[in-house]
């Protein structure tokens, strides 16, 4: 009789340990899947930033290549420095206000 009780007790302990280990494995897998999803999102954000930065670099390279051309110099002078050509006249509309 004592052997049967001891066997049942050992079986209960074994099943409890097995259940706890299974729960731990499932919990770990769930946490790792959440972490992987988060890292995938971070990776996508960095890839977008890399793409945008690469576009900016390409634009700057084009600007550097064009920096010595007269058309580019004129464009920069008109847009950024608000300069005009020798034979041009500026008309100012006093009815409009700059905002």
Phi, psi and omega in degrees: 000320181294326180293321180294317179295319180294321179295316177297319179296316179295321179295320178296316178296316180298315180295321178296314178296317179297318178295317178297317179295319177297318177298319179297317179297315179296317178298317180296317178297319178297314180297320179292323178293323175296316180296321179295320178296317178298315181294327176296318178297317178297319179299316179297319179298317179293323178296321177296317178297320179296317179298314179297318179295322178296321177297318179297319179298316179297320178295318179295321177298318177297318179298320179294319179296324182273355188299335183265359179273143182296324181296319180291318179299318179295318180299314180295319180297320180289312187283314187266326184258357178057038179270161179232166178284172184296322186257019181257150178238137179263129174254129181251123177272107183287344180286334180266141175248140176283137181248000000 
